[in-house]
């Protein structure tokens, strides 16, 4: 059984994330999508909301499950659940520059490997922060996020 973890803050999950999780599921027997809190980012959706939106978006894929990780290091979580690797999507060199130190630190800490998948160019411009900003100003991001996320973004805007 080869298990991987797709970690992130997923605030909220985008079509780019869904694509990476689905492709990871083609490479590993099991994918655990780990929803964490990034202290460097102020989140729009609570941890519970992010988990629910992700479960709705990818929970139906074969071999994929979603879990909240509310504390601790990613490497400790991966060791606890017996994950062989972390899988991350890369849209650009900027993503690589952000991800590489974390991948190297994780390998330094416990030997945990990171597998990078090139992001689908259709979603190169799609990030959680941009879809939040565009949606907050009334822009249409419906094709760039799962249907449940689009509904949740509209609900937030109308509040
Ligand atoms: O989607 P994000 O916000 O870029 O994800 C970053 C995240 C949450 C995966 C990263 O900050 C993380 O792994 N946090 C858990 C705590 C940890 O292990 N920090 C050290 C990383 S080398």
Backbone and ligand atoms as CSV (ligand in chain L), in Angstrom:
chain,resi,resn,atom,element,x,y,z
A,1,UNK,N,N,0.847,-1.206,0.000
A,1,UNK,CA,C,0.000,0.000,0.000
A,1,UNK,C,C,0.877,1.248,0.000
A,2,UNK,N,N,0.854,2.009,-1.065
A,2,UNK,CA,C,1.617,3.267,-1.130
A,2,UNK,C,C,0.652,4.419,-0.881
A,3,UNK,N,N,0.930,5.133,0.201
A,3,UNK,CA,C,0.035,6.236,0.597
A,3,UNK,C,C,0.802,7.555,0.462
A,4,UNK,N,N,0.118,8.568,-0.071
A,4,UNK,CA,C,0.734,9.899,-0.108
A,4,UNK,C,C,-0.191,10.905,0.557
A,5,UNK,N,N,0.395,12.059,0.842
A,5,UNK,CA,C,-0.380,13.148,1.445
A,5,UNK,C,C,-0.313,14.361,0.520
A,6,UNK,N,N,-1.465,14.943,0.240
A,6,UNK,CA,C,-1.523,16.243,-0.446
A,6,UNK,C,C,-1.881,17.279,0.615
A,7,UNK,N,N,-0.882,18.012,1.116
A,7,UNK,CA,C,-1.169,18.961,2.196
A,7,UNK,C,C,-1.417,20.375,1.670
A,8,UNK,N,N,-2.132,21.148,2.446
A,8,UNK,CA,C,-2.323,22.548,2.074
A,8,UNK,C,C,-3.301,23.215,2.991
A,9,UNK,N,N,-3.429,24.537,2.811
A,9,UNK,CA,C,-4.446,25.221,3.610
A,9,UNK,C,C,-5.798,25.212,2.893
A,10,UNK,N,N,-5.802,25.105,1.579
A,10,UNK,CA,C,-7.041,24.928,0.812
A,10,UNK,C,C,-8.118,25.926,1.242
A,11,UNK,N,N,-7.785,27.194,1.143
A,11,UNK,CA,C,-8.721,28.243,1.597
A,11,UNK,C,C,-9.164,29.127,0.448
A,12,UNK,N,N,-9.982,28.647,-0.472
A,12,UNK,CA,C,-10.604,27.327,-0.532
A,12,UNK,C,C,-9.910,26.460,-1.586
A,13,UNK,N,N,-10.369,25.186,-1.687
A,13,UNK,CA,C,-9.881,24.278,-2.736
A,13,UNK,C,C,-10.264,24.856,-4.101
A,14,UNK,N,N,-9.317,24.748,-5.053
A,14,UNK,CA,C,-9.570,25.235,-6.424
A,14,UNK,C,C,-9.571,24.048,-7.401
A,15,UNK,N,N,-9.902,24.362,-8.666
A,15,UNK,CA,C,-9.874,23.324,-9.697
A,15,UNK,C,C,-8.451,22.792,-9.889
A,16,UNK,N,N,-7.456,23.653,-9.666
A,16,UNK,CA,C,-6.062,23.212,-9.773
A,16,UNK,C,C,-5.732,22.179,-8.712
A,17,UNK,N,N,-6.192,22.411,-7.479
A,17,UNK,CA,C,-5.976,21.423,-6.408
A,17,UNK,C,C,-6.655,20.090,-6.765
A,18,UNK,N,N,-7.894,20.177,-7.246
A,18,UNK,CA,C,-8.642,18.945,-7.570
A,18,UNK,C,C,-7.888,18.140,-8.625
A,19,UNK,N,N,-7.343,18.844,-9.621
A,19,UNK,CA,C,-6.587,18.174,-10.683
A,19,UNK,C,C,-5.366,17.442,-10.101
A,20,UNK,N,N,-4.646,18.092,-9.196
A,20,UNK,CA,C,-3.448,17.472,-8.619
A,20,UNK,C,C,-3.821,16.261,-7.759
A,21,UNK,N,N,-4.889,16.390,-6.968
A,21,UNK,CA,C,-5.317,15.261,-6.116
A,21,UNK,C,C,-5.727,14.077,-6.999
A,22,UNK,N,N,-6.470,14.347,-8.061
A,22,UNK,CA,C,-6.915,13.260,-8.943
A,22,UNK,C,C,-5.723,12.575,-9.600
A,23,UNK,N,N,-4.723,13.364,-9.994
A,23,UNK,CA,C,-3.543,12.763,-10.635
A,23,UNK,C,C,-2.698,12.006,-9.614
A,24,UNK,N,N,-2.634,12.503,-8.375
A,24,UNK,CA,C,-1.922,11.771,-7.312
A,24,UNK,C,C,-2.603,10.418,-7.071
A,25,UNK,N,N,-3.918,10.401,-7.176
A,25,UNK,CA,C,-4.662,9.150,-6.954
A,25,UNK,C,C,-4.340,8.112,-8.030
A,26,UNK,N,N,-3.888,8.580,-9.174
A,26,UNK,CA,C,-3.468,7.660,-10.240
A,26,UNK,C,C,-2.080,7.088,-9.991
A,27,UNK,N,N,-1.331,7.710,-9.085
A,27,UNK,CA,C,0.054,7.279,-8.839
A,27,UNK,C,C,0.204,6.489,-7.540
A,28,UNK,N,N,-0.707,6.730,-6.588
A,28,UNK,CA,C,-0.611,6.096,-5.269
A,28,UNK,C,C,-1.890,5.303,-4.991
A,29,UNK,N,N,-1.765,4.318,-4.080
A,29,UNK,CA,C,-2.944,3.531,-3.714
A,29,UNK,C,C,-3.932,4.376,-2.917
A,30,UNK,N,N,-3.379,5.255,-2.078
A,30,UNK,CA,C,-4.269,6.097,-1.274
A,30,UNK,C,C,-3.708,7.514,-1.181
A,31,UNK,N,N,-4.597,8.475,-1.306
A,31,UNK,CA,C,-4.225,9.884,-1.151
A,31,UNK,C,C,-4.980,10.438,0.050
A,32,UNK,N,N,-4.222,10.987,0.998
A,32,UNK,CA,C,-4.863,11.680,2.118
A,32,UNK,C,C,-4.669,13.173,1.881
A,33,UNK,N,N,-5.759,13.874,1.708
A,33,UNK,CA,C,-5.690,15.326,1.541
A,33,UNK,C,C,-5.721,15.919,2.945
A,34,UNK,N,N,-4.589,16.481,3.352
A,34,UNK,CA,C,-4.448,16.974,4.729
A,34,UNK,C,C,-4.668,18.485,4.758
A,35,UNK,N,N,-5.663,18.889,5.502
A,35,UNK,CA,C,-6.017,20.310,5.568
A,35,UNK,C,C,-5.389,20.905,6.821
A,36,UNK,N,N,-4.469,21.838,6.611
A,36,UNK,CA,C,-3.731,22.434,7.724
A,36,UNK,C,C,-4.026,23.924,7.812
A,37,UNK,N,N,-3.587,24.507,8.909
A,37,UNK,CA,C,-3.685,25.955,9.045
A,37,UNK,C,C,-2.297,26.533,8.851
A,38,UNK,N,N,-2.199,27.467,7.898
A,38,UNK,CA,C,-0.924,28.132,7.649
A,38,UNK,C,C,-0.928,29.447,8.429
A,39,UNK,N,N,-0.093,29.549,9.466
A,39,UNK,CA,C,-0.131,30.757,10.304
A,39,UNK,C,C,0.236,32.025,9.536
A,40,UNK,N,N,0.888,31.847,8.385
A,40,UNK,CA,C,1.263,33.016,7.579
A,40,UNK,C,C,0.080,33.574,6.797
A,41,UNK,N,N,-1.038,32.839,6.775
A,41,UNK,CA,C,-2.189,33.280,5.973
A,41,UNK,C,C,-3.417,33.428,6.861
A,42,UNK,N,N,-4.176,34.488,6.634
A,42,UNK,CA,C,-5.441,34.644,7.360
A,42,UNK,C,C,-6.513,33.968,6.524
A,43,UNK,N,N,-7.220,32.991,7.121
A,43,UNK,CA,C,-8.126,32.221,6.273
A,43,UNK,C,C,-9.545,32.793,6.261
A,44,UNK,N,N,-10.185,32.646,5.109
A,44,UNK,CA,C,-11.580,33.068,4.951
A,44,UNK,C,C,-12.508,32.009,5.527
A,45,UNK,N,N,-12.193,30.744,5.253
A,45,UNK,CA,C,-13.033,29.633,5.704
A,45,UNK,C,C,-12.377,28.947,6.910
A,46,UNK,N,N,-13.209,28.496,7.832
A,46,UNK,CA,C,-12.696,27.782,9.006
A,46,UNK,C,C,-12.135,26.425,8.557
A,47,UNK,N,N,-11.384,25.793,9.445
A,47,UNK,CA,C,-10.835,24.469,9.134
A,47,UNK,C,C,-11.965,23.493,8.779
A,48,UNK,N,N,-13.040,23.531,9.537
A,48,UNK,CA,C,-14.181,22.631,9.298
A,48,UNK,C,C,-14.809,22.908,7.927
A,49,UNK,N,N,-14.948,24.196,7.589
A,49,UNK,CA,C,-15.534,24.546,6.279
A,49,UNK,C,C,-14.623,24.095,5.149
A,50,UNK,N,N,-13.321,24.279,5.324
A,50,UNK,CA,C,-12.372,23.878,4.270
A,50,UNK,C,C,-12.404,22.364,4.061
A,51,UNK,N,N,-12.498,21.631,5.171
A,51,UNK,CA,C,-12.587,20.161,5.069
A,51,UNK,C,C,-13.880,19.764,4.351
A,52,UNK,N,N,-14.981,20.417,4.697
A,52,UNK,CA,C,-16.273,20.066,4.087
A,52,UNK,C,C,-16.258,20.369,2.586
A,53,UNK,N,N,-15.695,21.507,2.205
A,53,UNK,CA,C,-15.651,21.876,0.779
A,53,UNK,C,C,-14.766,20.902,0.003
A,54,UNK,N,N,-13.656,20.483,0.623
A,54,UNK,CA,C,-12.763,19.525,-0.029
A,54,UNK,C,C,-13.396,18.148,-0.141
A,55,UNK,N,N,-14.066,17.735,0.931
A,55,UNK,CA,C,-14.702,16.414,0.921
A,55,UNK,C,C,-15.743,16.361,-0.192
A,56,UNK,N,N,-16.475,17.457,-0.338
A,56,UNK,CA,C,-17.473,17.543,-1.399
A,56,UNK,C,C,-16.795,17.459,-2.780
A,57,UNK,N,N,-15.605,18.074,-2.900
A,57,UNK,CA,C,-14.937,18.168,-4.206
A,57,UNK,C,C,-14.177,16.896,-4.587
A,58,UNK,N,N,-13.507,16.249,-3.624
A,58,UNK,CA,C,-12.631,15.115,-3.975
A,58,UNK,C,C,-12.931,13.835,-3.190
A,59,UNK,N,N,-13.833,13.926,-2.211
A,59,UNK,CA,C,-14.125,12.764,-1.366
A,59,UNK,C,C,-14.684,11.579,-2.153
A,60,UNK,N,N,-15.253,11.859,-3.323
A,60,UNK,CA,C,-15.839,10.782,-4.135
A,60,UNK,C,C,-14.822,10.093,-5.029
A,61,UNK,N,N,-13.601,10.612,-5.095
A,61,UNK,CA,C,-12.584,9.975,-5.947
A,61,UNK,C,C,-12.087,8.697,-5.266
A,62,UNK,N,N,-11.842,7.677,-6.066
A,62,UNK,CA,C,-11.352,6.393,-5.551
A,62,UNK,C,C,-10.028,6.562,-4.812
A,63,UNK,N,N,-9.966,6.065,-3.579
A,63,UNK,CA,C,-8.699,6.070,-2.850
A,63,UNK,C,C,-8.329,7.422,-2.257
A,64,UNK,N,N,-9.271,8.342,-2.225
A,64,UNK,CA,C,-8.973,9.678,-1.684
A,64,UNK,C,C,-9.800,9.933,-0.434
A,65,UNK,N,N,-9.118,10.404,0.636
A,65,UNK,CA,C,-9.865,10.849,1.810
A,65,UNK,C,C,-9.295,12.172,2.301
A,66,UNK,N,N,-10.129,12.904,3.022
A,66,UNK,CA,C,-9.752,14.250,3.482
A,66,UNK,C,C,-9.681,14.236,4.996
A,67,UNK,N,N,-8.616,14.832,5.538
A,67,UNK,CA,C,-8.474,14.889,7.001
A,67,UNK,C,C,-8.016,16.264,7.445
A,68,UNK,N,N,-8.512,16.705,8.570
A,68,UNK,CA,C,-8.021,17.937,9.179
A,68,UNK,C,C,-6.809,17.597,10.037
A,69,UNK,N,N,-5.782,18.437,9.939
A,69,UNK,CA,C,-4.611,18.278,10.812
A,69,UNK,C,C,-4.494,19.598,11.571
A,70,UNK,N,N,-4.922,19.588,12.833
A,70,UNK,CA,C,-5.011,20.901,13.488
A,70,UNK,C,C,-3.750,21.315,14.221
A,71,UNK,N,N,-2.755,20.452,14.286
A,71,UNK,CA,C,-1.556,20.846,15.034
A,71,UNK,C,C,-0.350,20.026,14.576
A,72,UNK,N,N,0.847,20.557,14.821
A,72,UNK,CA,C,2.066,19.779,14.649
A,72,UNK,C,C,2.668,19.867,13.264
A,73,UNK,N,N,3.786,19.152,13.125
A,73,UNK,CA,C,4.535,19.159,11.876
A,73,UNK,C,C,3.932,18.182,10.876
A,74,UNK,N,N,4.017,18.560,9.610
A,74,UNK,CA,C,3.534,17.679,8.544
A,74,UNK,C,C,4.293,16.350,8.554
A,75,UNK,N,N,5.600,16.406,8.812
A,75,UNK,CA,C,6.389,15.160,8.793
A,75,UNK,C,C,5.912,14.177,9.872
A,76,UNK,N,N,5.509,14.708,11.036
A,76,UNK,CA,C,5.032,13.822,12.112
A,76,UNK,C,C,3.705,13.188,11.731
A,77,UNK,N,N,2.848,13.998,11.106
A,77,UNK,CA,C,1.560,13.469,10.638
A,77,UNK,C,C,1.792,12.363,9.597
A,78,UNK,N,N,2.704,12.627,8.653
A,78,UNK,CA,C,2.963,11.645,7.593
A,78,UNK,C,C,3.522,10.346,8.183
A,79,UNK,N,N,4.377,10.476,9.177
A,79,UNK,CA,C,4.948,9.278,9.817
A,79,UNK,C,C,3.842,8.494,10.530
A,80,UNK,N,N,2.969,9.245,11.228
A,80,UNK,CA,C,1.869,8.622,11.983
A,80,UNK,C,C,0.956,7.801,11.077
A,81,UNK,N,N,0.662,8.312,9.894
A,81,UNK,CA,C,-0.288,7.597,9.027
A,81,UNK,C,C,0.432,6.716,8.004
A,82,UNK,N,N,1.773,6.700,8.057
A,82,UNK,CA,C,2.522,5.816,7.151
A,82,UNK,C,C,2.511,6.283,5.704
A,83,UNK,N,N,2.639,7.596,5.507
A,83,UNK,CA,C,2.667,8.125,4.135
A,83,UNK,C,C,4.094,8.101,3.602
A,84,UNK,N,N,4.249,7.641,2.361
A,84,UNK,CA,C,5.576,7.522,1.754
A,84,UNK,C,C,6.047,8.850,1.188
A,85,UNK,N,N,5.135,9.723,0.832
A,85,UNK,CA,C,5.531,10.975,0.177
A,85,UNK,C,C,4.445,12.028,0.300
A,86,UNK,N,N,4.894,13.263,0.091
A,86,UNK,CA,C,3.991,14.402,-0.061
A,86,UNK,C,C,3.879,14.659,-1.559
A,87,UNK,N,N,2.692,14.987,-2.043
A,87,UNK,CA,C,2.529,15.364,-3.451
A,87,UNK,C,C,2.037,16.805,-3.512
A,88,UNK,N,N,2.712,17.600,-4.343
A,88,UNK,CA,C,2.360,19.008,-4.506
A,88,UNK,C,C,2.330,19.365,-5.985
A,89,UNK,N,N,1.432,20.249,-6.361
A,89,UNK,CA,C,1.396,20.747,-7.735
A,89,UNK,C,C,2.229,22.015,-7.849
A,90,UNK,N,N,2.856,22.195,-8.993
A,90,UNK,CA,C,3.642,23.415,-9.259
A,90,UNK,C,C,3.090,24.113,-10.484
A,91,UNK,N,N,2.663,25.369,-10.300
A,91,UNK,CA,C,2.168,26.141,-11.444
A,91,UNK,C,C,3.301,26.871,-12.147
A,92,UNK,N,N,4.348,27.166,-11.400
A,92,UNK,CA,C,5.370,28.083,-11.934
A,92,UNK,C,C,6.657,27.966,-11.126
A,93,UNK,N,N,7.667,28.710,-11.593
A,93,UNK,CA,C,8.922,28.780,-10.851
A,93,UNK,C,C,8.735,29.428,-9.488
A,94,UNK,N,N,7.771,30.314,-9.386
A,94,UNK,CA,C,7.492,30.958,-8.098
A,94,UNK,C,C,6.999,29.914,-7.096
A,95,UNK,N,N,6.133,29.027,-7.551
A,95,UNK,CA,C,5.675,27.940,-6.679
A,95,UNK,C,C,6.859,27.077,-6.246
A,96,UNK,N,N,7.743,26.787,-7.220
A,96,UNK,CA,C,8.901,25.942,-6.907
A,96,UNK,C,C,9.764,26.595,-5.828
A,97,UNK,N,N,9.974,27.916,-5.966
A,97,UNK,CA,C,10.800,28.638,-4.986
A,97,UNK,C,C,10.159,28.589,-3.593
A,98,UNK,N,N,8.840,28.591,-3.539
A,98,UNK,CA,C,8.114,28.526,-2.261
A,98,UNK,C,C,8.156,27.102,-1.688
A,99,UNK,N,N,8.004,26.116,-2.565
A,99,UNK,CA,C,7.881,24.727,-2.117
A,99,UNK,C,C,9.215,24.058,-1.799
A,100,UNK,N,N,10.270,24.440,-2.538
A,100,UNK,CA,C,11.536,23.722,-2.390
A,100,UNK,C,C,12.085,23.729,-0.958
A,101,UNK,N,N,12.145,24.892,-0.279
A,101,UNK,CA,C,12.668,24.851,1.097
A,101,UNK,C,C,11.848,23.938,2.008
A,102,UNK,N,N,10.530,23.922,1.827
A,102,UNK,CA,C,9.690,23.046,2.673
A,102,UNK,C,C,9.984,21.573,2.360
A,103,UNK,N,N,10.133,21.276,1.071
A,103,UNK,CA,C,10.426,19.887,0.683
A,103,UNK,C,C,11.775,19.449,1.262
A,104,UNK,N,N,12.765,20.343,1.175
A,104,UNK,CA,C,14.099,20.001,1.699
A,104,UNK,C,C,14.085,19.882,3.218
A,105,UNK,N,N,13.325,20.783,3.871
A,105,UNK,CA,C,13.238,20.717,5.336
A,105,UNK,C,C,12.554,19.422,5.764
A,106,UNK,N,N,11.481,19.048,5.076
A,106,UNK,CA,C,10.780,17.806,5.425
A,106,UNK,C,C,11.698,16.594,5.240
A,107,UNK,N,N,12.504,16.625,4.174
A,107,UNK,CA,C,13.431,15.499,3.953
A,107,UNK,C,C,14.526,15.495,5.018
A,108,UNK,N,N,14.964,16.703,5.392
A,108,UNK,CA,C,15.968,16.814,6.459
A,108,UNK,C,C,15.432,16.239,7.771
A,109,UNK,N,N,14.167,16.538,8.071
A,109,UNK,CA,C,13.608,16.157,9.376
A,109,UNK,C,C,13.413,14.647,9.516
A,110,UNK,N,N,12.809,14.036,8.527
A,110,UNK,CA,C,12.494,12.595,8.672
A,110,UNK,C,C,12.778,11.768,7.416
A,111,UNK,N,N,13.326,12.414,6.375
A,111,UNK,CA,C,13.526,11.676,5.118
A,111,UNK,C,C,12.276,11.655,4.255
A,112,UNK,N,N,11.241,12.377,4.672
A,112,UNK,CA,C,9.999,12.403,3.880
A,112,UNK,C,C,10.251,13.028,2.504
A,113,UNK,N,N,9.887,12.321,1.459
A,113,UNK,CA,C,10.092,12.812,0.087
A,113,UNK,C,C,8.901,13.635,-0.374
A,114,UNK,N,N,9.166,14.541,-1.311
A,114,UNK,CA,C,8.088,15.314,-1.945
A,114,UNK,C,C,8.112,15.037,-3.438
A,115,UNK,N,N,6.941,14.764,-4.000
A,115,UNK,CA,C,6.802,14.555,-5.442
A,115,UNK,C,C,6.083,15.783,-6.003
A,116,UNK,N,N,6.702,16.448,-6.966
A,116,UNK,CA,C,6.085,17.618,-7.592
A,116,UNK,C,C,5.430,17.223,-8.908
A,117,UNK,N,N,4.183,17.622,-9.079
A,117,UNK,CA,C,3.483,17.401,-10.344
A,117,UNK,C,C,3.310,18.751,-11.039
A,118,UNK,N,N,3.618,18.809,-12.334
A,118,UNK,CA,C,3.389,20.078,-13.039
A,118,UNK,C,C,1.894,20.374,-13.075
A,119,UNK,N,N,1.528,21.589,-12.709
A,119,UNK,CA,C,0.110,21.960,-12.735
A,119,UNK,C,C,-0.403,21.983,-14.166
A,120,UNK,N,N,-1.692,21.729,-14.320
A,120,UNK,CA,C,-2.315,21.818,-15.641
A,120,UNK,C,C,-2.315,23.290,-16.061
A,121,UNK,N,N,-1.771,23.613,-17.256
A,121,UNK,CA,C,-1.700,25.017,-17.690
A,121,UNK,C,C,-3.064,25.717,-17.698
A,122,UNK,N,N,-4.140,24.948,-17.803
A,122,UNK,CA,C,-5.482,25.577,-17.766
A,122,UNK,C,C,-5.708,26.311,-16.452
A,123,UNK,N,N,-4.979,25.892,-15.403
A,123,UNK,CA,C,-5.215,26.491,-14.082
A,123,UNK,C,C,-4.003,27.276,-13.578
A,124,UNK,N,N,-3.134,27.667,-14.516
A,124,UNK,CA,C,-1.897,28.334,-14.130
A,124,UNK,C,C,-2.156,29.640,-13.363
A,125,UNK,N,N,-3.247,30.308,-13.696
A,125,UNK,CA,C,-3.557,31.614,-13.083
A,125,UNK,C,C,-4.465,31.466,-11.861
A,126,UNK,N,N,-4.741,30.232,-11.470
A,126,UNK,CA,C,-5.738,30.010,-10.410
A,126,UNK,C,C,-5.049,29.764,-9.069
A,127,UNK,N,N,-5.346,30.623,-8.103
A,127,UNK,CA,C,-4.860,30.426,-6.735
A,127,UNK,C,C,-6.028,30.698,-5.794
A,128,UNK,N,N,-5.945,30.137,-4.589
A,128,UNK,CA,C,-7.006,30.375,-3.609
A,128,UNK,C,C,-7.147,31.866,-3.337
A,129,UNK,N,N,-6.011,32.566,-3.208
A,129,UNK,CA,C,-6.105,33.986,-2.854
A,129,UNK,C,C,-6.733,34.796,-3.986
A,130,UNK,N,N,-6.396,34.485,-5.244
A,130,UNK,CA,C,-6.988,35.247,-6.355
A,130,UNK,C,C,-8.471,34.962,-6.510
A,131,UNK,N,N,-8.885,33.698,-6.359
A,131,UNK,CA,C,-10.323,33.427,-6.526
A,131,UNK,C,C,-11.124,34.115,-5.406
A,132,UNK,N,N,-10.545,34.178,-4.211
A,132,UNK,CA,C,-11.243,34.887,-3.119
A,132,UNK,C,C,-11.384,36.369,-3.441
A,133,UNK,N,N,-10.285,36.954,-3.923
A,133,UNK,CA,C,-10.313,38.389,-4.213
A,133,UNK,C,C,-11.304,38.705,-5.334
A,134,UNK,N,N,-11.238,37.920,-6.411
A,134,UNK,CA,C,-12.118,38.176,-7.560
A,134,UNK,C,C,-13.581,37.979,-7.150
A,135,UNK,N,N,-13.839,36.894,-6.428
A,135,UNK,CA,C,-15.230,36.614,-6.017
A,135,UNK,C,C,-15.753,37.692,-5.073
A,136,UNK,N,N,-14.897,38.199,-4.191
A,136,UNK,CA,C,-15.334,39.226,-3.233
A,136,UNK,C,C,-15.773,40.498,-3.950
A,137,UNK,N,N,-15.228,40.725,-5.154
A,137,UNK,CA,C,-15.598,41.918,-5.919
A,137,UNK,C,C,-16.638,41.606,-6.995
A,138,UNK,N,N,-17.250,40.437,-6.885
A,138,UNK,CA,C,-18.345,40.109,-7.798
A,138,UNK,C,C,-17.927,39.446,-9.087
A,139,UNK,N,N,-16.646,39.085,-9.226
A,139,UNK,CA,C,-16.189,38.429,-10.453
A,139,UNK,C,C,-16.608,36.963,-10.493
A,140,UNK,N,N,-16.669,36.433,-11.712
A,140,UNK,CA,C,-17.130,35.055,-11.918
A,140,UNK,C,C,-15.938,34.097,-11.970
A,141,UNK,N,N,-15.796,33.280,-10.931
A,141,UNK,CA,C,-14.727,32.275,-10.914
A,141,UNK,C,C,-15.331,30.866,-10.934
A,142,UNK,N,N,-16.557,30.782,-11.425
A,142,UNK,CA,C,-17.284,29.507,-11.322
A,142,UNK,C,C,-16.577,28.346,-12.022
A,143,UNK,N,N,-15.829,28.616,-13.107
A,143,UNK,CA,C,-15.152,27.503,-13.783
A,143,UNK,C,C,-13.819,27.131,-13.150
A,144,UNK,N,N,-13.424,27.877,-12.153
A,144,UNK,CA,C,-12.077,27.710,-11.596
A,144,UNK,C,C,-12.062,27.048,-10.232
A,145,UNK,N,N,-13.252,26.823,-9.691
A,145,UNK,CA,C,-13.384,26.188,-8.365
A,145,UNK,C,C,-14.517,25.160,-8.438
A,146,UNK,N,N,-14.522,24.166,-7.530
A,146,UNK,CA,C,-15.644,23.226,-7.492
A,146,UNK,C,C,-16.958,23.975,-7.217
A,147,UNK,N,N,-18.070,23.377,-7.653
A,147,UNK,CA,C,-19.373,24.047,-7.547
A,147,UNK,C,C,-19.690,24.476,-6.110
A,148,UNK,N,N,-19.366,23.631,-5.145
A,148,UNK,CA,C,-19.652,23.951,-3.746
A,148,UNK,C,C,-18.871,25.162,-3.259
A,149,UNK,N,N,-17.666,25.314,-3.762
A,149,UNK,CA,C,-16.833,26.464,-3.384
A,149,UNK,C,C,-17.404,27.739,-3.993
A,150,UNK,N,N,-17.824,27.653,-5.230
A,150,UNK,CA,C,-18.424,28.820,-5.894
A,150,UNK,C,C,-19.656,29.268,-5.104
A,151,UNK,N,N,-20.468,28.326,-4.696
A,151,UNK,CA,C,-21.668,28.653,-3.902
A,151,UNK,C,C,-21.253,29.293,-2.576
A,152,UNK,N,N,-20.235,28.749,-1.939
A,152,UNK,CA,C,-19.795,29.282,-0.635
A,152,UNK,C,C,-19.209,30.686,-0.782
A,153,UNK,N,N,-18.489,30.925,-1.878
A,153,UNK,CA,C,-17.915,32.264,-2.109
A,153,UNK,C,C,-19.018,33.290,-2.344
A,154,UNK,N,N,-20.045,32.886,-3.087
A,154,UNK,CA,C,-21.162,33.802,-3.339
A,154,UNK,C,C,-21.922,34.096,-2.051
A,155,UNK,N,N,-22.060,33.037,-1.251
A,155,UNK,CA,C,-22.774,33.198,0.027
A,155,UNK,C,C,-22.012,34.184,0.922
A,156,UNK,N,N,-20.681,34.066,0.958
A,156,UNK,CA,C,-19.850,34.983,1.753
A,156,UNK,C,C,-20.015,36.432,1.281
A,157,UNK,N,N,-20.043,36.594,-0.046
A,157,UNK,CA,C,-20.132,37.949,-0.616
A,157,UNK,C,C,-21.473,38.609,-0.281
A,158,UNK,N,N,-22.527,37.764,-0.256
A,158,UNK,CA,C,-23.880,38.300,-0.033
A,158,UNK,C,C,-24.183,38.524,1.444
A,159,UNK,N,N,-23.297,38.051,2.309
A,159,UNK,CA,C,-23.575,38.140,3.758
A,159,UNK,C,C,-23.652,39.577,4.255
L,1,LIG,O1,O,-1.408,25.665,1.005
L,1,LIG,P1,P,-0.256,26.217,1.799
L,1,LIG,O2,O,-0.734,27.277,2.774
L,1,LIG,O3,O,0.871,26.693,0.947
L,1,LIG,O4,O,0.300,24.971,2.656
L,1,LIG,C1,C,1.438,25.099,3.478
L,1,LIG,C2,C,1.435,23.979,4.531
L,1,LIG,C3,C,0.203,24.119,5.411
L,1,LIG,C4,C,1.425,22.632,3.827
L,1,LIG,C5,C,2.740,24.125,5.377
L,1,LIG,O5,O,2.753,25.388,5.995
L,1,LIG,C6,C,2.882,23.015,6.434
L,1,LIG,O6,O,3.336,21.937,6.106
L,1,LIG,N1,N,2.466,23.296,7.692
L,1,LIG,C7,C,2.485,22.338,8.783
L,1,LIG,C8,C,3.549,22.677,9.819
L,1,LIG,C9,C,4.921,22.268,9.302
L,1,LIG,O7,O,5.225,21.102,9.120
L,1,LIG,N2,N,5.759,23.288,9.024
L,1,LIG,C10,C,7.092,23.089,8.517
L,1,LIG,C11,C,7.085,22.943,7.007
L,1,LIG,S1,S,8.704,22.597,6.374
